[in-house]
């Protein structure tokens, strides 16, 4: 599915391409392959970001909850032009092999679980047994 979106105050356009593949490990491999292929072949595209909705276990504050997350590429934040409430969004270096795992937390989860505490940037959270440094809370989308 292709959706054409005009960006407020800009002469540019954001096209959203939805690509669905079956739920499995193959889905992640397929998405990664399509993203690399599209980056190589789409010569008129300035940037290409991808995301995938997932359910993950979040361990923090002595609790473990299943939460909805969007596994998103660093370029997805550039494409969406989304600035965090504080801290930083993902950057390309976060995706390099050997980089420390990081997480950008959604506004509602930040408020609900952490009471909007600005020290969220000093915390390490666990998503599915992987410790991740918190780098930013996002604003409400």
Order of alpha helices (4+ residues) and beta strands (2+ residues): beta-beta-alpha-beta-beta-alpha-beta-beta-alpha-beta-beta
